């Protein structure tokens, strides 16, 4: 079984697409501008999906259909999981619009979607015949959303930062105690610059600091992720972790940093991962040591014209990694 993107002759899969959106002119509104994916087994189409870019770091699942003879086998969930991983490297949120149906709403809830808002009378205003699903005539469109995790741990999900995070970041980046290594809290302008820099790194390098979200509460509790660090003129792959002061001593830094260490080794293929930490930052040093990282050197960073000594912690791929 495999999932592939279809680049040409998208209407070949019209019969499957009509299972989820039964009016062809409505499909035409998004099919050309969207990306079409098909799941096949031995060449037989099992399921299809269409995803569109909606701007501001948001994509939308416009169509998801499984052939009648293959429904109830988990293929729809597999398709959603695949798309979430694929689009998580480009977008922070995925939307899906569906009817208020006892058939589809529970499915999307199981896939991690939550209701965002409703578009009143969508189905009665845009379709030339009544749309009935699960014995219910659909009237309003229910728009659901889910964050797209680049990586996740038991308690935390990591997604891209976007400008809508600026208020949440103010209590983290703007707090002088949290930003101990910088010796000052960031202004609103500097927070905006921080987000812009991370977004540029996503595009150019594929990673940077990501928003750390408590999956139970949905709260942004910090930022962590892989970073290309310049050490004496050489670029080395490192990890960074910043946790809001109100969430210190809960194990979030160690849990998230271990997740990113594994990601660097297993996904990025790193042979060594470093963390450069100021010697006085004993809490961060303890996190690194708990993860099996050891000091291999020192270097000096120049921040705002001030020289700041840092310890270089490192862990090699062939070293034994310590579980949290």
C-alpha positions in Angstrom: 0.0 0.0 0.0 1.3 3.4 -0.9 0.2 7.1 -1.1 1.3 9.2 -4.0 0.6 12.7 -5.3 -1.3 12.9 -8.6 0.0 15.7 -10.8 -1.9 15.2 -14.0 -5.4 14.0 -15.1 -6.9 14.6 -11.7 -10.4 13.9 -12.9 -9.4 10.3 -13.4 -10.4 9.9 -9.7 -13.7 11.9 -10.0 -15.8 8.9 -9.0 -14.0 8.6 -5.7 -14.0 12.4 -5.1 -17.8 12.4 -5.6 -18.2 10.1 -2.7 -17.1 13.0 -0.4 -18.4 15.9 -2.4 -21.3 14.9 -4.6 -21.5 17.9 -6.9 -18.8 18.1 -9.6 -18.8 21.9 -10.0 -18.0 22.2 -6.2 -15.0 19.8 -6.7 -13.8 21.9 -9.6 -13.5 24.9 -7.3 -10.6 23.4 -5.5 -9.3 20.4 -7.5 -7.0 22.4 -9.9 -5.5 24.6 -7.2 -5.3 21.7 -4.7 -2.9 18.8 -4.3 -4.4 15.4 -5.0 -3.3 12.3 -3.3 -4.3 8.7 -3.9 -3.8 5.6 -1.7 -3.4 2.4 -3.8 -2.8 -1.3 -3.1 -1.5 -3.2 -6.1 -2.6 -0.4 -8.4 -6.1 -0.3 -7.0 -7.3 3.1 -5.7 -8.4 2.8 -2.0 -8.7 6.4 -1.0 -8.2 10.0 -2.3 -7.7 13.4 -0.7 -7.3 17.0 -1.8 -5.4 19.6 0.2 -5.2 23.3 -0.6 -3.1 26.2 0.7 -5.1 28.9 2.4 -2.4 31.3 3.5 -1.1 32.4 6.9 0.4 28.9 7.5 -2.9 27.2 7.1 -3.9 24.3 4.7 -7.3 22.7 4.2 -8.4 19.2 3.6 -11.0 19.8 1.0 -11.9 16.2 0.1 -11.3 12.8 1.7 -13.0 9.7 0.4 -12.5 5.9 0.7 -13.9 3.5 -1.8 -17.1 1.8 -0.5 -15.6 -1.7 -0.4 -12.7 -0.4 1.7 -14.4 1.7 4.2 -14.1 0.8 7.9 -10.5 -0.5 7.5 -8.7 2.5 8.8 -7.6 3.9 5.4 -9.2 7.3 6.0 -7.3 7.7 9.3 -4.0 6.6 7.6 -4.5 9.2 4.9 -5.1 11.9 7.4 -2.0 10.9 9.4 0.1 10.9 6.3 -1.1 14.3 5.2 -0.6 15.7 8.7 3.0 14.6 8.6 3.6 15.8 5.1 2.1 19.3 5.6 3.4 19.7 9.1 6.8 20.7 7.6 5.1 23.6 5.7 2.0 24.6 7.7 1.0 25.0 11.4 -2.7 24.2 11.1 -5.0 22.0 9.0 -8.7 22.8 8.5 -11.5 20.6 7.2 -15.1 21.5 6.5 -17.8 18.9 6.8 -21.5 18.6 7.5 -23.1 18.3 11.0 -23.3 14.5 10.4 -23.1 11.6 12.9 -21.0 9.8 10.3 -18.2 12.2 9.7 -17.8 14.4 12.7 -16.8 11.6 15.1 -14.2 10.4 12.5 -12.6 13.8 12.4 -12.6 14.2 16.2 -10.8 10.8 16.4 -8.2 12.3 13.9 -7.5 15.2 16.3 -9.7 17.9 14.8 -11.7 20.2 17.0 -14.5 22.6 15.9 -13.4 26.0 14.9 -16.5 27.7 13.6 -19.5 27.2 11.4 -20.6 28.5 8.0 -24.3 28.9 8.1 -26.5 27.4 5.3 -23.4 26.4 3.3 -24.9 23.2 1.9 -28.3 24.7 1.2 -26.8 27.8 -0.5 -24.1 26.1 -2.6 -25.6 22.8 -3.7 -28.4 22.3 -6.2 -30.0 19.4 -4.3 -30.3 18.4 -0.6 -27.2 16.7 0.8 -28.1 13.9 3.1 -25.5 12.0 5.2 -26.1 9.5 7.9 -29.8 10.1 7.6 -29.3 13.9 8.3 -29.8 16.7 5.8 -26.8 18.9 5.9 -27.3 22.6 6.3 -24.3 24.3 8.0 -20.7 23.5 7.3 -18.8 22.7 10.4 -15.1 23.9 10.1 -12.7 21.9 12.2 -9.0 22.5 12.8 -6.0 20.6 14.1 -2.4 21.6 14.8 0.2 20.0 12.5 2.9 18.5 14.7 6.4 18.4 13.2 7.3 16.1 16.1 5.5 15.1 19.3 6.2 13.5 22.7 3.8 12.1 25.2 2.8 15.5 26.5 4.0 18.0 23.9 3.3 18.7 20.2 5.6 20.8 18.2 4.4 23.0 15.3 5.7 26.0 13.3 5.7 29.4 14.9 3.5 32.0 13.2 2.7 35.7 13.9 -0.5 34.7 15.8 1.8 33.4 18.5 3.2 36.8 19.3 1.0 37.4 22.4 1.7 34.0 23.8 5.5 34.5 23.3 5.4 37.8 25.1 5.3 36.1 28.5 8.3 33.8 27.4 10.6 35.9 25.3 9.7 39.1 27.0 10.5 37.7 30.5 14.1 38.5 31.6 14.3 35.5 33.9 13.2 33.1 31.2 15.6 34.7 28.8 18.5 34.5 31.2 21.0 33.5 28.6 20.3 36.8 26.7 20.3 38.8 29.9 17.2 40.8 28.8 13.6 40.3 27.8 12.6 40.9 24.2 10.5 43.8 23.0 7.4 43.2 20.8 9.5 44.2 17.8 12.2 41.6 18.7 9.6 38.9 19.2 8.3 39.6 15.7 11.9 39.4 14.4 12.4 36.1 16.3 9.3 34.6 14.5 10.5 35.9 11.1 13.9 34.4 11.7 12.4 31.0 12.6 10.2 31.1 9.5 13.2 31.9 7.3 15.1 29.0 8.9 12.1 26.7 8.2 12.3 27.6 4.5 16.1 27.5 4.2 17.1 24.8 6.7 13.9 22.8 7.4 13.9 23.5 11.1 14.5 26.0 13.9 12.7 26.7 17.2 9.2 25.2 17.1 6.2 26.1 19.3 6.0 23.6 22.1 2.3 23.0 22.8 0.8 21.2 25.8 -1.4 18.7 24.0 -3.9 18.5 26.9 -4.4 22.2 27.4 -3.4 23.6 24.0 -1.2 26.1 25.7 2.1 27.3 24.1 4.6 26.5 26.9 7.9 27.2 25.2 10.0 26.7 22.1 12.4 23.9 21.2 13.9 22.4 18.1 17.0 21.7 16.0 19.4 24.6 15.3 22.3 25.1 13.0 24.9 26.5 15.4 28.1 28.3 14.3 31.0 27.1 16.5 34.3 28.7 15.6 33.1 29.2 12.1 31.9 25.6 11.7 28.2 24.8 11.4 27.1 22.0 13.8 23.6 20.6 14.4 22.3 21.5 17.9 19.1 21.6 19.9 17.7 24.5 21.8 15.0 24.6 24.4 13.2 27.5 26.1 10.3 26.9 28.6 8.1 29.5 30.1 9.0 30.2 33.8 5.5 29.1 35.0 6.2 25.7 33.6 9.7 25.1 35.0 10.2 22.0 37.1 7.6 19.9 35.2 10.0 18.0 33.0 9.0 19.7 29.8 12.5 20.7 28.8 13.9 17.2 29.2 11.0 15.5 27.5 11.1 17.9 24.5 14.8 18.0 24.2 15.0 14.2 24.2 12.4 14.1 21.5 14.4 16.5 19.4 17.6 14.6 20.0 15.9 11.4 18.7 14.6 13.4 15.7 18.1 14.7 14.9 19.6 11.2 14.9 16.7 9.2 13.4 15.2 11.7 11.0 18.0 14.1 10.1 20.7 11.5 10.2 23.0 13.4 12.5 26.2 11.8 13.8 26.5 14.3 16.6 24.2 16.8 18.3 25.3 19.7 20.5 23.8 22.2 22.9 25.7 25.4 23.7 24.8 26.6 27.2 26.1 29.3 29.4 27.9 27.8 32.4 25.7 29.7 34.9 22.6 28.2 33.4 22.6 25.2 35.7 19.1 24.1 34.9 19.8 23.8 31.2 23.1 22.1 31.9 21.3 19.5 34.1 18.8 18.8 31.2 21.7 18.2 28.8 23.5 15.9 31.3 20.3 14.0 32.0 20.1 13.3 28.3 23.6 11.9 28.3 25.3 14.9 26.8 28.8 15.8 28.0 30.9 18.9 27.8 33.4 18.7 24.9 34.6 22.3 24.7 33.8 26.0 25.2 33.3 29.0 22.9 32.3 32.6 23.1 29.2 34.2 21.6 29.0 37.9 20.9 25.4 39.1 21.8 24.6 42.8 21.4 28.4 43.5 21.6 28.9 41.5 24.8 31.1 38.4 24.9 29.2 35.5 26.5 31.1 32.2 27.3 29.2 29.0 26.5 29.8 25.3 27.3 29.5 23.0 24.3 27.6 19.8 25.3 27.5 17.0 22.8 26.0 13.5 22.2 27.1 11.1 19.5 24.9 8.8 17.5 26.7 5.8 18.7 26.6 6.9 22.3 23.9 5.4 24.5 21.0 7.9 24.7 19.4 8.2 28.1 15.6 8.0 28.3 13.6 10.5 30.2 
